Amino acid sequence: MNINATLLGEIMIVFILVVGVLSYYLGRRKTQTPILAGLLGLVLSIIPPFGLVYLVVLVLKKDVGSTSETVSG
């Protein structure tokens, strides 16, 4: 089976877009700057292992809005 440059380019574009959207989605929950998180995911996913590592870091990061402080008094 031959894989030509067009097919490889299409696969890369789809991968970059998927990682960018996932980075934005995770960035909304895990950071205060989701647009920056999405853009960073787009840029890092040009080299696929970097994009995957970035997604793992975002998944393992604690949620920003989940710290509900209870006031005891």
C-alpha positions in Angstrom: 0.0 0.0 0.0 1.4 3.3 -1.0 0.9 6.5 1.0 1.4 9.6 -1.0 2.1 13.1 0.2 -1.5 14.3 -0.2 -2.9 11.6 2.0 -0.2 12.2 4.6 -0.9 16.0 4.5 -4.6 15.4 5.0 -4.0 13.1 7.9 -1.7 15.7 9.5 -4.2 18.5 9.1 -7.0 16.4 10.7 -4.6 15.5 13.5 -3.6 19.1 14.1 -7.3 20.2 14.1 -8.3 17.5 16.5 -5.5 18.2 19.0 -6.3 22.0 18.7 -10.0 21.5 19.5 -9.2 19.1 22.4 -6.6 21.5 23.8 -9.2 24.3 23.7 -11.9 22.1 25.3 -9.5 21.0 28.1 -8.1 24.6 28.3 -11.6 25.9 29.2 -11.7 23.6 32.2 -8.1 23.5 33.2 -6.7 27.0 32.5 -7.7 30.6 32.6 -6.7 31.2 29.0 -8.4 28.6 26.8 -7.6 30.3 23.5 -3.9 30.3 24.3 -4.1 26.7 25.3 -5.8 25.8 22.0 -3.3 27.7 20.0 -0.4 26.1 21.8 -2.0 22.7 21.1 -2.2 23.6 17.4 1.4 24.6 17.2 2.7 21.7 19.2 0.7 19.2 17.2 2.7 19.9 14.1 5.1 17.4 15.7 2.7 14.7 16.8 4.5 13.4 20.0 4.6 17.0 21.3 0.9 17.4 20.7 0.1 14.2 22.5 2.3 15.0 25.5 0.6 18.5 25.7 -2.8 16.8 25.8 -1.6 14.4 28.6 -0.3 17.4 30.6 -3.7 19.2 30.2 -5.6 16.0 31.2 -3.5 15.6 34.4 -3.8 19.2 35.4 -6.3 20.1 38.1 -9.5 21.9 37.1 -9.5 25.7 37.8 -13.2 26.0 38.7 -13.5 22.9 40.8 -12.1 24.4 43.9 -15.3 25.2 45.8 -14.2 26.7 49.0 -16.5 26.1 51.9 -16.5 28.7 54.7 -16.9 27.2 58.1 -17.9 29.6 60.7 
